[in-house]
């Protein structure tokens, strides 16, 4: 799992664009179980751009 091999280099973490604003969002520990389902960088961005779930 990526969380166990993380040594402080954030560039090595996976990233993908936000579906709402297009900004690059990097992997977070709280998203480890649902990274494939994460579409928005924040709850606020999801509310403003409409949830597509």
Secondary structure as UniProt FT lines:
FT   HELIX           2..5
FT   HELIX           10..12
FT   STRAND          15..17
FT   TURN            19..21
FT   STRAND          24..26
FT   HELIX           29..31
FT   TURN            32..37
FT   HELIX           43..49
//
